[in-house]
Amino acid sequence: MRSNLFFSASCQVLLLLVFTPGATAATINVPGDSATIQAAIADAGTVKDDEIVVAAGTYVENIDFLRKAITLRSASGDPADTIIDGGGSDSVVTCDSGEDSNTVLDGFTITNGASATYGGGMYNYESSPTVTNCILWGDSPDEIGDDGNTPLTISFSDIQGGLTASMIDGGGNIDADPLFVDADGADNTICTDDDEMRLLAESPCIDSASYTAPD
């Protein structure tokens, strides 16, 4: 009888492990599993090791991490070929729900955001995410805005205007024109088909990234 009870209890535990949402880490591929980055964030669980892997390309959207302790990274690790374009509207990336250092943005160019107040590239409020291997350039009125009380950590990134005193400098950061081949293309308009966001050979961003995954 005791062995039967043990078997029954074990089965219940196994079923919980198999069917409880978020019990194990997951990987969501964009666009393979989710059409957009924001849809992938919505689909992700809250397990620390969950990650969203984004294929090279330009994604015109504004994203919100929704308080999820997940890693959002480009598949190539190269910010020049994986771009999140805010479309000239609002902040490109938002963390305003208490995200902490386990919320990670890794390997993207963040551009063409336009906030009415601050943080056109990335807006942080009462949140302290981690940013690494990114380029934040061409956003207005500034690249990163935060409340100054819950600092985010930035490393191996190119931030137009540099870091503010309230941000944690993880090392390897620069404030230098990334030297895109032709960021606004022949029509002199960003976010159109003729834009060329590859980096020139003399770009200061080449070979400047860190390949050590954040803890």
ABEGO torsion letter per residue (X at the ends): XAAAAAAAAAAAAAAAAAABBGABBBBBBOAAABABAAAAAAABBABAABBBBBBBEBBBBBBBAGGBBBBBBBAAGBAAABBBBAGGBEBABBBAAGBBAABBBBGBBBBGBBBABBGAABBBBGBBBBBBGBBBBGBOABABBBAGABBBBBBGBBBBGEBBAABBBAEGBBBBBAGBABAAEAAGBBGBAABBABBBAABAABGABBABBBX
